[in-house]
Amino acid sequence: MTMLRSLPARNAAPRPRPALANATLVSRVEVTGTLGVFAVVLDAPLGAYKPGQYVSLGMENAGELVQRPYSIVSLDRTGTRVELFIRRLPDGRLSNILWALSLGARVRVGPARGLFVLDRDDARPRLLIGTGTGLAPLLAMLDDACARADTTPNVLIHGVSWFAELAYASRIRDWQAGSVPIDYRPTVSRPDERRNSGWDGPVGRAEAQVERLLLDHPALVDAPAYLCGNPDMIDACRRALLAAGVAPTDIHAEQFHAPVGQTPQPSPRMA
Ligand SMILES: Cc1cc2nc3c(=O)[nH]c(=O)nc-3n(C[C@H](O)[C@H](O)[C@H](O)COP(=O)(O)OP(=O)(O)OC[C@H]3O[C@@H](n4cnc5c(N)ncnc54)[C@H](O)[C@@H]3O)c2cc1C
């Protein structure tokens, strides 16, 4: 009898599949042909979130949910508008789907996750180093510092191949005009290429900037460092920081992908 009761009634209606999509694409601004700033609005607030964390962003494609982690650039006060800074890869599956979306498209956004988060209680100056879209979580940390009128000094190194990729320069300059001290050091790694002919700022890779910075400001060896972006930059910066005397426990890193030519590491768990 018990067994029979647990069986579904023969004509019971099938349970509705929970809707996967929970957010709407409301804005996409192309910084270059392969870099874009996306904004999605969630149907309900994101919930618990710490600056530096990522969400999984997904789309149903050919009957399958294709999703990848993306660091949050900012979350508005309602907790529903999420900004993301995304690079389109030549053969990237999800990034090309995202580029083809129309505004109003429905997407899936998972809860905020990740351990690469700002330590708000650490009052020492911070060293923030990002390459390309690796700037995203560092922006979230600075946005949070601005919202709290936190006067801890920040040095921000943003490494890019082409100066046109220096998205957010004007937002960073706006923050600099406020109460949060930010020493902004953008650097362009391919100064001799034609696309960089209008650039007269610092040149070289992010790690070279780090080495120079630590020579000029030795007190920064006591600064916590937040590194985000490609694996080669993270390795090189970690080596430079350790060689200068930065404590291993003061180096926090978020790697966006496996080193080129190596088997990709499994993505962080997604919602
Ligand atoms: C915690 C975390 C946060 C991330 N945040 C961001 C973010 O804010 N913005 C962003 O653009 N990406 C971010 N990524 C990378 C992102 O999740 C995807 O890997 C990327 O968008 C490619 O997805 P795809 O489906 O287009 O490419 P796929 O079809 O998955 O193919 C990607 C291939 O390219 C490699 N790859 C992945 N990313 C890059 C890259 N940037 N440059 C060169 N090769 C790469 C992968 O290792 C893989 O071999 C993050 C990754 C992690 C782990």
The ligand as an SDF file (V2000), in Angstrom:
LIG
                    3D

 53 58  0  0  0  0  0  0  0  0999 V2000
   36.6650   33.0260  -11.5690 C   0  0  0  0  0  0  0  0  0  0  0  0
   36.6460   33.4530  -13.0210 C   0  0  0  0  0  0  0  0  0  0  0  0
   36.2100   34.7300  -13.3580 C   0  0  0  0  0  0  0  0  0  0  0  0
   36.2060   35.1200  -14.6930 C   0  0  0  0  0  0  0  0  0  0  0  0
   35.8220   36.3990  -15.0020 N   0  0  0  0  0  0  0  0  0  0  0  0
   35.8710   36.8250  -16.2800 C   0  0  0  0  0  0  0  0  0  0  0  0
   35.5470   38.1790  -16.6060 C   0  0  0  0  0  0  0  0  0  0  0  0
   35.2170   39.0010  -15.7480 O   0  0  0  0  0  0  0  0  0  0  0  0
   35.5970   38.5370  -17.9180 N   0  0  0  0  0  0  0  0  0  0  0  0
   35.9660   37.6490  -18.9290 C   0  0  0  0  0  0  0  0  0  0  0  0
   35.9770   38.0330  -20.1080 O   0  0  0  0  0  0  0  0  0  0  0  0
   36.2810   36.3600  -18.6260 N   0  0  0  0  0  0  0  0  0  0  0  0
   36.2340   35.9320  -17.3460 C   0  0  0  0  0  0  0  0  0  0  0  0
   36.5420   34.6250  -17.0510 N   0  0  0  0  0  0  0  0  0  0  0  0
   36.7630   33.6960  -18.1690 C   0  0  0  0  0  0  0  0  0  0  0  0
   35.3860   33.1550  -18.6230 C   0  0  0  0  0  0  0  0  0  0  0  0
   34.8090   32.3690  -17.6110 O   0  0  0  0  0  0  0  0  0  0  0  0
   35.4460   32.2540  -19.8770 C   0  0  0  0  0  0  0  0  0  0  0  0
   36.4620   31.3090  -19.7190 O   0  0  0  0  0  0  0  0  0  0  0  0
   35.7080   33.0520  -21.1370 C   0  0  0  0  0  0  0  0  0  0  0  0
   34.6850   34.0310  -21.3270 O   0  0  0  0  0  0  0  0  0  0  0  0
   35.7140   32.1170  -22.3420 C   0  0  0  0  0  0  0  0  0  0  0  0
   34.4810   31.4680  -22.4370 O   0  0  0  0  0  0  0  0  0  0  0  0
   33.9780   30.9620  -23.8690 P   0  0  0  0  0  0  0  0  0  0  0  0
   32.8050   30.0610  -23.6710 O   0  0  0  0  0  0  0  0  0  0  0  0
   33.7990   32.1160  -24.7970 O   0  0  0  0  0  0  0  0  0  0  0  0
   35.2130   30.1390  -24.4040 O   0  0  0  0  0  0  0  0  0  0  0  0
   35.3880   28.5230  -24.3700 P   0  0  0  0  0  0  0  0  0  0  0  0
   34.5810   27.9360  -25.4760 O   0  0  0  0  0  0  0  0  0  0  0  0
   35.1500   28.0450  -22.9790 O   0  0  0  0  0  0  0  0  0  0  0  0
   36.9170   28.3620  -24.7600 O   0  0  0  0  0  0  0  0  0  0  0  0
   37.7960   29.0660  -23.9990 C   0  0  0  0  0  0  0  0  0  0  0  0
   39.2010   28.6150  -24.2790 C   0  0  0  0  0  0  0  0  0  0  0  0
   40.0060   29.7770  -24.1900 O   0  0  0  0  0  0  0  0  0  0  0  0
   40.6990   29.8300  -22.9500 C   0  0  0  0  0  0  0  0  0  0  0  0
   40.3940   31.1410  -22.3790 N   0  0  0  0  0  0  0  0  0  0  0  0
   39.4350   31.4630  -21.4820 C   0  0  0  0  0  0  0  0  0  0  0  0
   39.4600   32.7670  -21.1880 N   0  0  0  0  0  0  0  0  0  0  0  0
   40.4800   33.2910  -21.9180 C   0  0  0  0  0  0  0  0  0  0  0  0
   41.0330   34.5880  -22.0670 C   0  0  0  0  0  0  0  0  0  0  0  0
   40.5510   35.6380  -21.3680 N   0  0  0  0  0  0  0  0  0  0  0  0
   42.0720   34.7620  -22.9240 N   0  0  0  0  0  0  0  0  0  0  0  0
   42.5840   33.7350  -23.6220 C   0  0  0  0  0  0  0  0  0  0  0  0
   42.1100   32.4630  -23.5220 N   0  0  0  0  0  0  0  0  0  0  0  0
   41.0800   32.2470  -22.6890 C   0  0  0  0  0  0  0  0  0  0  0  0
   40.1740   28.6760  -22.1050 C   0  0  0  0  0  0  0  0  0  0  0  0
   41.2050   28.1580  -21.2630 O   0  0  0  0  0  0  0  0  0  0  0  0
   39.6960   27.6990  -23.1810 C   0  0  0  0  0  0  0  0  0  0  0  0
   40.7880   26.9460  -23.6540 O   0  0  0  0  0  0  0  0  0  0  0  0
   36.6020   34.2230  -15.7220 C   0  0  0  0  0  0  0  0  0  0  0  0
   37.0280   32.9310  -15.3750 C   0  0  0  0  0  0  0  0  0  0  0  0
   37.0680   32.5690  -14.0550 C   0  0  0  0  0  0  0  0  0  0  0  0
   37.5740   31.1770  -13.7250 C   0  0  0  0  0  0  0  0  0  0  0  0
  1  2  1  0
  2  3  1  0
  2 52  2  0
  3  4  2  0
  4  5  1  0
  4 50  1  0
  5  6  2  0
  6  7  1  0
  6 13  1  0
  7  8  2  0
  7  9  1  0
  9 10  1  0
 10 11  2  0
 10 12  1  0
 12 13  2  0
 13 14  1  0
 14 15  1  0
 14 50  1  0
 15 16  1  0
 16 17  1  0
 16 18  1  0
 18 19  1  0
 18 20  1  0
 20 21  1  0
 20 22  1  0
 22 23  1  0
 23 24  1  0
 24 25  2  0
 24 26  1  0
 24 27  1  0
 27 28  1  0
 28 29  2  0
 28 30  1  0
 28 31  1  0
 31 32  1  0
 32 33  1  0
 33 34  1  0
 33 48  1  0
 34 35  1  0
 35 36  1  0
 35 46  1  0
 36 37  1  0
 36 45  1  0
 37 38  2  0
 38 39  1  0
 39 40  1  0
 39 45  2  0
 40 41  1  0
 40 42  2  0
 42 43  1  0
 43 44  2  0
 44 45  1  0
 46 47  1  0
 46 48  1  0
 48 49  1  0
 50 51  2  0
 51 52  1  0
 52 53  1  0
M  END
$$$$
